[in-house]
Amino acid sequence: MPANRARSEERADRFAERTDPKVATASTSVPPAVASEATVTQSVTGECYEPKGPDRPGPPYGGQNPPVRGSPPVLVDLRSDTLTRPTEGMRAAMAAAEVGDDVYGEDPTVNALEAEVAAMFGKPAALYVPSGTMGNQLCLRLVVPAADELLCDADAHIVTYEGGGAAQHGGIQTRTLVAARGLLEPTAVAEALRPEGYGTVPTRAVAVEQTHNRGGGTVYPLATLRALRDLTARAGVALHCDGARIWNASVATGVELSAYGELFDTLSVCLSKGLGAPVGSLLLGSQAQVATARVLRRRLGGGMRQAGVLAAAGRYALHHHLDRLAEDHARARQLAARIADAVPGVVDPVLVETNIVPLDLTTSSYDGPALAARARADGVLLSVVGPARVRLVTHLDADDAAVDRAGEVLARALGRSVPGRQAVGAVRSP
């Protein structure tokens, strides 16, 4: 019995080390690089957290620290505008949401959100879905039959980041055109359209992305979209919009959302990027299209029950966070100007139209992964989108101090002096 008790106590101690950070700290060493920044709690998995307390009430520069393995505390996270946390007001709206069963169409908050967004874009109906990818994929299946063709640009989200869903789920063939900054030219589209017959796979739809992610937050001019609408209408081809950040386009240009809505057969618009909701997108189209999409959503496992808790966050975002997107745009231009001043040619601030700052490192002594690693070491996170391309995205949780800090870190890393500091030379990764 004593031996059994000893083994039980030993197992209990091991379990406590795995589950209790305080116990784990006593038996696990803290990486020196982290310990030099702050006293940290480290779990046995190696994840380091900067604690909150009287001396450090929370992370500076407007962000919250995610767990980072063996790295200094993260001060500024500009990887994406999907990283925002719900505000206190949004959390209160979620807690107070009136709910029902959305699969039965009986959630009043979801129904109100769908009606509101449909009206904003001048569309007959809308459908709440868990993600922008699902919204896009459902839209494509509405306008492109299996074994027919979708035409889009080569860097489009739907062919880059959606896991081949168009082919996997819809049996859709995609054909892409290389387009400067992701913006399709009507003349190029006209030449690429394939009519039915002649033994070819017919083009059934053209997709555009507003704003364009990999293009650097670029905005399609309204005149270009109208030309594409005229072209596709004459050809009997549908026009779809991946409008994940169409809110940014509207704020940046002053073009009403309804002016965009009238141009497209289908749209997918996202609430969980710049608007700051934790979950959700909406598909927009005709009443018949939305009825069909509701069936397809269920087949993909997207039917949600008391989804009003989530929809309430989206409604709050529309009422409180839409106009403030202009602040994100201003901060993105500020950040681009700071980096361009440090290393001319890496980014053109004039081309930063919304909240995405693309950096082209081909003339720099850094490649993408090396710059990302260097910035992370100084507490700034950015996204690597190519061997010599990185991206920074301003958002609700990145205030002026966050952007100033990111600009300082990147200017120093890219090799130019910052007032009061000594420049640090950049080194290309092996």
C-alpha positions as CSV (number, residue, x, y, z in Angstrom):
1,M,0.0,0.0,0.0
2,P,2.7,2.5,0.8
3,A,4.3,1.8,-2.6
4,N,1.0,2.3,-4.3
5,R,0.4,5.5,-2.4
6,A,3.9,6.8,-3.4
7,R,3.2,6.0,-7.1
8,S,-0.2,7.7,-6.9
9,E,1.4,10.8,-5.3
10,E,4.1,10.8,-8.0
11,R,1.5,10.7,-10.8
12,A,-0.4,13.5,-9.1
13,D,2.7,15.6,-8.9
14,R,3.3,15.0,-12.6
15,F,-0.3,15.9,-13.5
16,A,0.0,19.1,-11.4
17,E,3.2,20.0,-13.4
18,R,1.3,19.6,-16.7
19,T,-1.8,21.5,-15.6
20,D,-0.8,24.1,-13.0
21,P,1.5,26.8,-14.4
22,K,2.7,27.7,-10.9
23,V,3.9,24.2,-10.3
24,A,5.3,24.0,-13.8
25,T,7.3,27.1,-13.3
26,A,9.2,25.6,-10.4
27,S,10.3,22.6,-12.5
28,T,10.8,24.2,-15.9
29,S,13.5,26.7,-16.9
30,V,12.6,29.9,-18.5
31,P,14.4,30.9,-21.7
32,P,16.9,33.7,-21.0
33,A,15.5,35.8,-23.8
34,V,12.1,35.7,-22.3
35,A,13.3,36.1,-18.7
36,S,15.2,39.2,-19.7
37,E,11.9,40.9,-20.8
38,A,9.7,40.1,-17.9
39,T,9.0,37.5,-15.3
40,V,7.0,34.9,-17.2
41,T,5.0,31.8,-16.5
42,Q,6.0,28.9,-18.7
43,S,4.0,25.7,-19.2
44,V,5.7,22.4,-19.8
45,T,4.9,22.8,-23.5
46,G,7.2,25.8,-23.7
47,E,4.5,28.4,-24.3
48,C,5.4,31.7,-22.6
49,Y,2.9,34.2,-21.4
50,E,3.5,37.8,-20.1
51,P,1.4,38.0,-16.9
52,K,-0.9,40.8,-16.0
53,G,-0.6,42.4,-12.6
54,P,-0.2,45.6,-10.7
55,D,3.2,46.3,-12.3
56,R,2.2,45.2,-15.8
57,P,-1.6,45.6,-16.2
58,G,-1.5,44.4,-19.7
59,P,0.5,44.5,-23.0
60,P,1.2,47.9,-24.3
61,Y,0.6,49.2,-27.8
62,G,-3.1,48.3,-27.8
63,G,-2.7,44.5,-28.3
64,Q,-3.0,41.3,-26.3
65,N,-0.2,38.8,-26.1
66,P,-0.8,35.5,-27.7
67,P,1.3,32.5,-26.5
68,V,4.6,32.5,-28.3
69,R,7.0,29.6,-28.1
70,G,10.4,30.7,-26.7
71,S,10.0,34.3,-27.9
72,P,9.9,37.7,-26.1
73,P,6.4,39.0,-25.3
74,V,4.6,40.1,-28.4
75,L,3.8,43.8,-28.3
76,V,2.3,44.5,-31.8
77,D,0.5,41.9,-33.9
78,L,0.0,43.1,-37.5
79,R,-0.4,39.7,-39.2
80,S,-4.0,40.2,-40.0
81,D,-7.2,42.2,-39.1
82,T,-8.8,38.9,-38.1
83,L,-6.8,39.0,-34.8
84,T,-9.0,41.5,-33.1
85,R,-10.8,40.7,-29.8
86,P,-14.4,41.7,-29.1
87,T,-14.7,45.0,-27.4
88,E,-16.5,45.3,-24.1
89,G,-19.5,46.8,-25.8
90,M,-19.6,43.9,-28.3
91,R,-19.3,41.4,-25.5
92,A,-22.3,43.0,-23.8
93,A,-24.3,42.9,-27.0
94,M,-23.5,39.2,-27.4
95,A,-24.5,38.4,-23.8
96,A,-27.8,40.2,-24.3
97,A,-28.7,38.8,-27.7
98,E,-32.2,37.4,-28.2
99,V,-31.8,33.9,-29.8
100,G,-33.7,31.1,-31.4
101,D,-32.8,28.2,-33.7
102,D,-31.3,29.5,-36.9
103,V,-31.6,26.2,-38.7
104,Y,-35.3,26.6,-38.4
105,G,-34.9,30.3,-39.4
106,E,-36.1,31.4,-36.0
107,D,-33.2,33.3,-34.5
108,P,-34.4,36.9,-34.4
109,T,-30.9,38.4,-34.1
110,V,-29.6,36.4,-37.1
111,N,-32.7,37.4,-39.1
112,A,-32.2,41.0,-38.2
113,L,-28.5,40.9,-39.3
114,E,-29.4,39.3,-42.6
115,A,-32.1,41.8,-43.3
116,E,-29.9,44.7,-42.4
117,V,-26.9,43.7,-44.5
118,A,-29.1,42.8,-47.5
119,A,-30.6,46.3,-47.3
120,M,-27.2,48.0,-47.0
121,F,-26.1,46.4,-50.3
122,G,-29.6,46.7,-52.0
123,K,-29.9,42.9,-52.4
124,P,-33.1,40.9,-51.9
125,A,-31.7,38.5,-49.3
126,A,-28.7,37.4,-47.2
127,L,-27.5,34.3,-45.4
128,Y,-25.3,34.3,-42.3
129,V,-22.5,31.8,-42.6
130,P,-19.6,30.9,-40.2
131,S,-16.7,32.1,-42.5
132,G,-15.8,34.1,-45.6
133,T,-14.5,30.9,-47.2
134,M,-17.9,29.2,-46.8
135,G,-19.6,32.4,-48.2
136,N,-17.4,32.4,-51.3
137,Q,-17.7,28.7,-51.9
138,L,-21.5,28.8,-51.6
139,C,-21.7,31.7,-54.0
140,L,-19.5,30.0,-56.6
141,R,-21.8,26.9,-56.5
142,L,-24.8,29.1,-57.1
143,V,-23.4,30.6,-60.3
144,V,-21.1,27.9,-61.7
145,P,-22.4,24.4,-62.4
146,A,-20.1,21.5,-61.8
147,A,-17.5,21.0,-64.6
148,D,-17.9,24.5,-65.8
149,E,-15.4,27.4,-65.4
150,L,-14.8,30.3,-63.1
151,L,-12.5,33.1,-64.2
152,C,-10.5,35.1,-61.6
153,D,-7.1,36.7,-61.0
154,A,-4.1,34.5,-60.2
155,D,-3.8,35.9,-56.6
156,A,-7.5,35.7,-55.7
157,H,-8.3,34.4,-52.2
158,I,-10.7,31.8,-53.7
159,V,-7.8,30.1,-55.5
160,T,-5.1,30.8,-53.0
161,Y,-6.4,30.4,-49.5
162,E,-9.6,28.3,-49.7
163,G,-8.1,24.9,-49.9
164,G,-9.2,24.0,-53.4
165,G,-12.8,24.1,-52.2
166,A,-14.2,25.1,-55.6
167,A,-12.9,21.9,-57.1
168,Q,-13.4,19.7,-54.1
169,H,-17.0,20.7,-53.2
170,G,-18.4,22.2,-56.4
171,G,-16.5,20.4,-59.2
172,I,-15.6,23.8,-60.6
173,Q,-12.8,24.4,-63.0
174,T,-10.9,27.7,-62.3
175,R,-8.8,29.6,-64.8
176,T,-6.7,32.6,-63.7
177,L,-5.3,35.7,-65.2
178,V,-2.3,37.5,-64.0
179,A,-3.4,41.0,-63.0
180,A,-1.4,43.9,-61.6
181,R,-2.2,44.4,-57.9
182,G,-4.9,41.8,-58.3
183,L,-7.2,44.0,-60.4
184,L,-8.7,42.4,-63.5
185,E,-8.8,44.5,-66.6
186,P,-12.0,44.3,-68.6
187,T,-10.1,43.9,-71.9
188,A,-8.2,40.9,-70.6
189,V,-11.4,39.4,-69.3
190,A,-13.1,39.9,-72.6
191,E,-10.4,38.0,-74.4
192,A,-10.4,35.2,-71.9
193,L,-14.1,34.4,-71.7
194,R,-15.0,31.1,-73.3
195,P,-18.5,30.8,-74.7
196,E,-20.4,27.5,-74.7
197,G,-19.6,25.3,-77.6
198,Y,-16.5,24.9,-79.7
199,G,-15.6,21.9,-77.5
200,T,-14.4,24.2,-74.7
201,V,-15.3,24.4,-71.0
202,P,-17.6,27.4,-70.8
203,T,-17.0,30.3,-68.5
204,R,-20.0,30.7,-66.2
205,A,-18.7,33.4,-63.8
206,V,-16.0,36.0,-63.2
207,A,-14.9,36.7,-59.6
208,V,-13.3,39.9,-58.3
209,E,-11.9,40.6,-54.8
210,Q,-12.7,44.0,-53.2
211,T,-10.4,45.0,-51.6
212,H,-7.7,42.7,-52.9
213,N,-5.7,40.9,-50.1
214,R,-2.5,39.9,-51.9
215,G,-2.7,43.0,-54.1
216,G,-2.1,45.0,-50.9
217,G,-5.6,46.1,-50.0
218,T,-6.1,47.6,-53.5
219,V,-9.5,49.0,-54.4
220,Y,-11.3,48.2,-57.7
221,P,-12.4,51.6,-59.2
222,L,-16.1,51.7,-59.6
223,A,-15.7,52.4,-63.3
224,T,-13.8,49.2,-63.7
225,L,-16.4,47.2,-61.9
226,R,-19.1,48.7,-64.0
227,A,-17.2,47.8,-67.2
228,L,-16.9,44.2,-65.9
229,R,-20.6,44.1,-65.2
230,D,-21.5,45.3,-68.7
231,L,-19.1,42.8,-70.2
232,T,-20.3,39.8,-68.2
233,A,-24.0,40.7,-68.7
234,R,-23.5,40.8,-72.5
235,A,-21.8,37.4,-72.4
236,G,-24.4,35.9,-70.1
237,V,-21.8,35.3,-67.4
238,A,-22.3,35.9,-63.7
239,L,-20.2,38.3,-61.7
240,H,-19.2,37.4,-58.1
241,C,-17.6,39.6,-55.5
242,D,-15.4,38.3,-52.7
243,G,-16.1,41.3,-50.6
244,A,-14.4,40.3,-47.4
245,R,-13.0,43.8,-47.0
246,I,-15.6,45.7,-49.2
247,W,-16.3,47.8,-46.1
248,N,-12.8,49.2,-46.4
249,A,-13.3,50.0,-50.1
250,S,-16.5,51.9,-49.3
251,V,-14.9,53.9,-46.5
252,A,-11.8,54.6,-48.6
253,T,-13.7,55.8,-51.7
254,G,-17.0,57.0,-50.4
255,V,-18.8,54.7,-52.8
256,E,-22.1,53.5,-51.2
257,L,-22.3,49.8,-50.5
258,S,-25.5,49.7,-52.5
259,A,-23.6,51.0,-55.5
260,Y,-21.3,47.9,-55.2
261,G,-24.2,45.6,-54.5
262,E,-26.1,46.4,-57.7
263,L,-23.2,45.2,-59.8
264,F,-22.9,41.6,-58.6
265,D,-25.0,38.5,-58.9
266,T,-23.6,37.2,-55.6
267,L,-21.4,38.7,-52.9
268,S,-19.7,37.4,-49.8
269,V,-19.0,40.0,-47.1
270,C,-17.0,39.4,-43.9
271,L,-17.7,40.7,-40.4
272,S,-14.6,39.3,-38.7
273,K,-11.9,41.3,-40.4
274,G,-11.7,45.1,-40.1
275,L,-15.1,45.3,-38.5
276,G,-13.8,43.3,-35.5
277,A,-16.5,40.7,-35.0
278,P,-15.2,37.3,-33.8
279,V,-17.0,35.1,-36.3
280,G,-19.2,35.4,-39.4
281,S,-19.8,36.4,-43.0
282,L,-22.9,36.9,-45.1
283,L,-23.8,35.7,-48.6
284,L,-25.9,38.0,-50.6
285,G,-28.1,37.3,-53.6
286,S,-31.6,36.8,-54.8
287,Q,-34.3,35.1,-52.7
288,A,-34.0,32.0,-54.7
289,Q,-30.2,31.9,-54.5
290,V,-30.3,32.4,-50.7
291,A,-32.8,29.6,-50.4
292,T,-30.5,27.3,-52.3
293,A,-27.5,28.4,-50.4
294,R,-29.2,27.6,-47.1
295,V,-29.5,24.0,-48.3
296,L,-25.8,23.9,-49.4
297,R,-24.8,25.5,-46.1
298,R,-26.4,22.6,-44.2
299,R,-24.6,20.1,-46.4
300,L,-21.3,21.7,-45.5
301,G,-22.1,21.6,-41.8
302,G,-22.6,25.3,-41.6
303,G,-26.1,25.2,-40.0
304,M,-25.9,26.9,-36.6
305,R,-28.5,26.9,-33.8
306,Q,-28.6,29.8,-31.4
307,A,-26.3,31.8,-33.6
308,G,-27.7,35.1,-32.5
309,V,-25.0,35.3,-29.9
310,L,-22.5,35.6,-32.8
311,A,-24.8,37.6,-35.0
312,A,-25.1,40.2,-32.3
313,A,-21.4,40.8,-32.5
314,G,-21.8,41.4,-36.2
315,R,-24.6,43.9,-35.7
316,Y,-22.6,45.7,-33.1
317,A,-19.6,45.9,-35.5
318,L,-21.8,47.4,-38.2
319,H,-23.1,50.1,-35.9
320,H,-19.9,51.0,-34.1
321,H,-16.8,50.0,-36.2
322,L,-17.6,50.8,-39.8
323,D,-16.7,54.4,-40.0
324,R,-13.6,53.9,-37.9
325,L,-12.0,51.9,-40.6
326,A,-10.7,55.2,-41.9
327,E,-8.4,55.2,-38.8
328,D,-6.9,51.9,-39.9
329,H,-6.3,53.3,-43.4
330,A,-4.5,56.4,-42.0
331,R,-2.3,54.3,-39.8
332,A,-1.4,52.0,-42.7
333,R,-0.3,55.0,-44.7
334,Q,1.6,56.3,-41.7
335,L,3.4,52.9,-41.4
336,A,4.1,52.7,-45.1
337,A,5.6,56.2,-45.1
338,R,7.9,55.4,-42.2
339,I,9.2,52.2,-43.9
340,A,9.5,53.9,-47.2
341,D,11.6,56.6,-45.6
342,A,13.9,54.0,-44.1
343,V,14.3,51.9,-47.3
344,P,13.0,53.5,-50.5
345,G,11.5,51.0,-52.9
346,V,10.2,48.6,-50.3
347,V,6.7,50.1,-50.3
348,D,5.1,53.0,-52.1
349,P,2.8,54.8,-49.6
350,V,0.8,56.3,-52.5
351,L,-0.4,52.7,-53.3
352,V,-1.5,52.0,-49.8
353,E,-5.2,52.6,-50.2
354,T,-6.8,50.8,-47.2
355,N,-5.4,48.8,-44.2
356,I,-2.8,46.5,-45.8
357,V,0.8,47.4,-46.2
358,P,2.7,45.1,-48.6
359,L,6.5,45.1,-48.5
360,D,8.5,44.0,-51.5
361,L,11.9,42.9,-50.2
362,T,13.6,42.1,-53.5
363,T,15.8,45.2,-53.2
364,S,16.4,44.6,-49.5
365,S,19.1,42.5,-47.8
366,Y,16.3,40.6,-46.1
367,D,14.0,37.9,-47.4
368,G,10.5,37.5,-46.0
369,P,11.1,34.8,-43.4
370,A,14.3,36.6,-42.1
371,L,12.5,39.9,-41.7
372,A,9.6,38.3,-40.0
373,A,12.0,36.5,-37.5
374,R,13.9,39.8,-36.9
375,A,10.6,41.7,-36.2
376,R,9.3,38.9,-34.0
377,A,12.5,39.2,-31.9
378,D,11.6,42.8,-31.3
379,G,8.0,42.1,-30.5
380,V,6.3,42.8,-33.8
381,L,4.5,40.1,-35.8
382,L,3.9,40.3,-39.6
383,S,2.8,37.9,-42.3
384,V,5.1,36.3,-44.8
385,V,3.2,36.0,-48.1
386,G,6.1,35.1,-50.4
387,P,9.8,34.5,-50.5
388,A,10.5,38.2,-50.7
389,R,7.1,39.6,-49.7
390,V,5.6,40.4,-46.3
391,R,2.4,42.0,-45.2
392,L,1.3,44.2,-42.3
393,V,-2.4,44.9,-41.6
394,T,-3.7,47.6,-39.3
395,H,-6.8,46.9,-37.3
396,L,-9.1,47.7,-34.4
397,D,-6.6,46.5,-31.8
398,A,-3.6,48.4,-33.3
399,D,-3.6,52.0,-32.1
400,D,-1.2,54.9,-33.0
401,A,1.4,53.6,-30.5
402,A,1.3,50.2,-32.0
403,V,1.9,51.5,-35.5
404,D,4.7,53.8,-34.2
405,R,6.3,50.8,-32.5
406,A,6.1,48.7,-35.7
407,G,7.5,51.4,-37.8
408,E,10.4,51.9,-35.5
409,V,11.2,48.2,-35.4
410,L,11.0,47.7,-39.1
411,A,12.9,50.9,-40.0
412,R,15.7,49.8,-37.6
413,A,15.7,46.3,-39.0
414,L,15.7,47.4,-42.6
415,G,18.9,49.3,-41.9
416,R,18.3,53.0,-41.3
417,S,18.8,55.1,-38.3
418,V,15.8,56.0,-36.2
419,P,16.2,59.4,-34.3
420,G,18.0,58.7,-31.0
421,R,18.8,55.1,-32.0
422,Q,21.6,53.4,-33.9
423,A,20.8,51.5,-37.1
424,V,21.2,47.8,-37.1
425,G,22.3,46.2,-40.4
426,A,20.1,43.7,-42.0
427,V,21.4,40.2,-42.8
428,R,20.0,37.9,-45.4
429,S,18.9,34.6,-44.1
430,P,21.0,31.6,-45.2
